[in-house]
Amino acid sequence: MDFSERIAELSKKVKTLGDSLTTEEATKNALVMPFIAALGYDVFNPGEVVPEFSAPIGEYKDARVDYAILAEGKPIVLIECKALGTPLDFKHCNQLQIYFHGTEAPIAILTDGNRYRFFSDLEAANKMDSKPYMEFGLDDMDEALIPELRKLAKGKFDRKACMDAASELKYNREFKRIMAEQMASPHEDFARFFISQAYDGRITQNVLERFTPVLVAALDQYINDRINDRLKNAMTQQKPGVAEPQQPGEDGPENAGSDSRIVTTEEEREAYYLVKSLLMGTVDPARVAMRDAVNFCNILLDDTIRQPLFRLHFNKRPWRVGLFDGDMKDDRVEIETLDDILSLADRIRATALKYNAVKKCKEGE
């Protein structure tokens, strides 16, 4: 059973056992320890996982965090647990912040066994941030975060890679939160910026009050239009007779999704989310699409095989992946595990950038 399957099993367990877990100890035994085990650590080996880990600092000489995950004898992840359903509020964050300051661990997790809030020290060294860089819920999983969880797995932890990913996730999360707030109730400065681009007169309070509701409606309509455009493009690409170029002897898009022989595996899905996360900051993640076929699984930019980013040949061992370097040539590389894809990140990003450059060039013609 691979990592994503173990997490999926835990998700089922949360939904099944939820009502019976009323204490912190029960939550630890039923959910938190299995979560640590899913990351590949031996919860009964004190060289890997230490319960009641000592984190003394200042007057808190007896401070102990519920679990510490170790690598080479040093703590890399602290986990503070609460009973299932307990609000993970400021009080508990403050408690975890004390433990964090008393250790060398770069990652701290506050959890009730279902919700996992991940913290680091992105703002000030050795001082836990007040806001998590990532939140993950087992009862309502965001599969796009599975590759981020894998970075904490046994033998996979790389401090710099984790900190880089944490920074991107934190600010991506905050920007989306701010955008959602502005979409619902625009700040005056936000509204003033848009109105100033369209309205030639002086922007008085009356003008703001008049046009702010119009701005909100326009933003909603813009998002709806973008969604409808994507749906129309997808439908157009699936229509019979609208065939795209394909390599000789390989499955074309007309076979994808309609052939009973096509089975999208968990490993293919996980590889797709991994590639999607690697492209964060290079292209809009919404532009990265997966299209499965009989003999391989395509990862595409803008859901068109004219812009292949990566190809998965996972039907048999050894696994191979295809890189395109911005053209239609499938340069195949053998890999042993999904983590080997990480070493190919620069080539995948370069391919996406090349497609973007071609697109901008055409738009400028």
N, C-alpha and C positions, 0 to 999 in steps of 0.2 A: 504494500500500500504506500503510495507516494504522499508527499506533504499535503497537497491540495485535497486528497482523499481523506487524510486524517482530520483535516480541519472541517471537511464536510460532515464527517461522522460526529464530530463534536457539536456541530450546528444542530444535527438531529437530536443529540443527547440533551442539549439545552431545552429544546421544545418539549421533550418527553419528560424530563425530570424536574422541570422548573418549579412546579408547585410543591415538591417534596423537599427542596433545599431551603431551609429556613435559618440556618446558622452559618457562620463564617467557616467553621471547620468542615461542615458538610460540603460547602461550595468549593473549598480547597481540594478536598479529596475527589469529588465527582467531576470537577471542571478545570480547576487551575492546574493541578498536577498533570492531568492528561494533556492540557495545552502545552505545558513545558515539555512533556514527553513527545508531543507532535513535532516540536522543534528539533527533536533528535537527542535531547539530553536525558541522561539516566537520573531520575529523580531520587534514586536511592544511593547514588554515588556522591559523597560529600566533596569529591574532587571536581564535580560538575555543578551540583545544585546544593546549596546550603540553606536549610530552613532556619528561621530566627537568626538571620545574619546580623552580626554586631556592626553598628554604624554610629559610634559615639562621636559627639561634637559638643564642645562647650559644656553647658550645664546638663545636656542630655547624654550623660555617660552610659546609661543603660539602654539607649535607643537601639531597637532591633527591627529590621524589615522582615516581612514574612518569608521571602525567598530571595536569594542572590544566585544568578547563573554565572559560573566562572569559566574563564579561558586562560590557560597557562597560570592558574593559581590566583588570577585577579578577577574581581567582579566586573562584568560587562553589562549586566542587566539586573536591575532591582525590581521586585514585584511586591506591591502592597495589595492585600486582598480584603474584600468586604463581602458580606453575605449577599447572595443573589437578590437583586432588586434594590439594594441600598443606593441612595443618591450619591454619585461621585462628586461631591461638592467641594467648596473652598477649604473646609476644615480638613478633609482627607488629603487634598492636594498640598496643603501646608505641612501636614504630617510627613508626606512623602518627600517634600522639599528638604526637610531637616535630614532625613536619611540620605538623600542624594548628596547633600553638602558634606556628609561625613564619610564618603567613599570616593573611589576613582571611577565608578561606573558611569559611562556616557549616556546610558538609556535607563529610564525609569518608567514603570508601568503601574497604573492604578486600575484595578479591575474588580468587578463583582462576579467574575466567572463567565459573564456573557459579553458585557461591554469592556473593551480594553482601550485605555487612553494612554498614549505614548508621549513621553516628555524627554527633552534633552536640555542642553545648556547653550542654545544657539545665540542668545542675546548677551550673556556674560558667562565667562568661564567658571565652571564648577558651581554655578547657581542655576537651579532648575527653572526653566521658563514657566511663566504663570499659565500659559496656554499650551495644550498638547499640539504636537505636530501631526498627529494622526489619531483617528478613532476608528475602531473596528468592532462591529457587533456580530456575534455568532448567529443570532436569531434573524438577522437581516444582512447577510454578507454582501460586501462590495468586493466582487471577485477581482477587480482591478488592483486591489491592495494586497492580494496573495503574494506577488513577487516581492513586495516590501517586507512582508512578514518573513519570507524565506531568508532575507538578509541577516536575520537574527538567529538562524538555524545553526546547529553545531557544525563546526568546520567551515561555515560560510561567512562568519562575522568578519567584516573589514571596517575598522573604525572610521576611516576617511570616507569610504563609500556610503556608510550608514549616515554620517553627518551631512554629506552632500545631498543624499536623498531626503533626509529629515528637513533640511532647509527648503528644498523645492516643495515638498509636501506641505510644510507649514504655511508658506506664503501663497501657494496655490489655493489652499483651503481658506485662508483669510481673504484673498481677493474674491473668491466665489461668494463668501459670506457677505462681504461688503457690497458686491454687485447685487446680491439678492435683496439686501436692505434698500439699496438705491432704487431697485426696480419697484419695490413696494411703496416706498416713501422717499422720494429724492431729497437729498440735502440741498439747501439753497444754492451753494456753490456749484454742485453737480448740475442742477437745473439751469443755473445762470450760464454755464459753459455752453450747453446745447442751444439754449434760446439765443445766445449772442451770435451763434453761427448762422442762424436762420432769420433773425429779426433785426431790421436795420435801425429801429428807433432806440431811444434810451430805455434801459431795462429798469423800470420802477417796480415797486411792490405789487401794484395792480397788474402789471405785465407778467410778473412771476406767477401770481395767483391764477391768471387767465391761462397761461400756457403750460404750467406744470402738469395738470391733468392730461393735456394733449400729448406731452412728452411721455408720460407713463403709458398711454394707449399706443403711441408710436413704437415704443420699445417692445411692448407685448406683441404688436403686430409684426415687428421685425423678426422676433424669435420664431413666431408661427410661420412666417414666410420662409425662413431658413429651414425649418423642419419639413415644410411642404416641398421645398426644392429638393431636399435630400431624398424624400420619398418618391418624388417624380423621377429623379435620376436612377434610383434603384429599380423602379418599375420599368423604366426604359431599357436598362441594361439586361433585364430578365425577359424582355419580349422576344418571341421567336423571330429569327431573321436578323436580329441586331447582334451579330456575332463579332467579337473582338479578335484581334490577331492572336494566334497561339503557336506554340512550338510544335514541330512535327512529332507525331507519336505520343503527344501528351494530351491530358484531358482539357477540354475547352470549357468555358463558362456555361455553355448550354447544358452541360451535364451536372453542374454544381447544384446541390440542393434538391434535385429531382430524382437522382439515382439511388435505389435502395442499397447499393453497395457502399455508398458514402457514409462513413461513421466518423463523426468528429469526437476525438478522444479527449480525455481530461488533460493529457500531456500537451495536446495541440492548443487547447484553450489556455493553459498556463503559459505556454510559449508565446501565444498572442499577447496576453496581458503583460508579459515580461518585455516584449519588444515595444509595446505601447508605452510602458513606463520609461524605457530607455530613450524614447523619442520626446519625452516631456521637455519642453523648452526649445525644441528644434522645430516641431510642427504642432499644430492643434491636435490633441489626442483624438478628437472627434473625427479627424480625417483618416485615421488608421483603421482599416477594416480587415476582416478575415473572410475568405471565401474558400470553402473546402471542395475538394474534388476526389476522384477515386484513388489516384496514385500519389497525391500530395495535397498539402494545404497551403494556400496562398495568403500572405499578409500584404495588403495593398495600400497605396496612398490614394485617397479619394475613391476607393472601391472600384478601381478600374485596373484591368490587367495590363494596361499600357504603362502603369506605374508600379511595377512589383518592387516591394521593399525586401521581402524575405520569403523563402519557401521552405516548408517543413516536409521532409521525406521520412515519416515516422512509421510507415506501415510494417517495417521489419528492421531488425538489428543487423548491422550497426546503424544508428540514426545518422542521417545527413541533413544538412541545411543548405539552402541555395542563397547565395548573395549575388546581387545584380550590378552594383557599382554604377547605377544610373543608366544601364542599358538592358536589353532583353536577354543577355547571356546569363544562364544559371550556373554560377561558379560554386560547385558543391564542396562542402567542408564536413568532415566526419566529426561528430560530437558524442560524448559518453553520457552526459547529463544536461539538463536544462541550464544549469549554471554556466556551462561552457559558452552559452550565447552571450554572456556578459563581455567576454573577451572580443566579441565581434561588434561591439556597440559603435565604435568609430566608423566602421564601414557602413553600417545601417544608417547612421545619421548622415554620413556623406551622400548616400544615395538619395535620401529625402531632400537634402539641400540642393542637389543637382536638379531634381524634378522641380523644386520651387524656383530655381534660377531660370529654367526653361519656360516655366509658366509666366514668370514676370517679363521675360523677353518677348513672349508672344503677345502679352497684354499691352506691351509698350509699342508694338508695331502699328 
